[in-house]
Amino acid sequence: MKHFFQGFLITGIGSFILICLGLALFAEFYPNEDPSVGAGVGFAIAFGFVFSAPVAAMIGIVGGVLTYVFKKYKKN
């Protein structure tokens, strides 16, 4: 079970960081000369950050299961 949690933490935290970095880069480089467009982008980024945690958790669970299975069969 230790391998599951290691895989979960590595893939979950890694995917969360990558998702947040992608959202931050999108907000930085999106052309927003019009103030209404900038407000819409900010709203989209806020929802992106809120939903990035469950997505990262799901990716982490898949990574944890794969790590557990590979470590279990590697010993045999």
Buried (B, 14 or more C-beta within 10 A) or exposed (E): EEBBBBBBBBBBEBBBEEBBEEBEEEBEEEEBEEEEEBEEBEEBBEEBBEEBEEBBBEBBBBBBEBBBEEBEEEEE
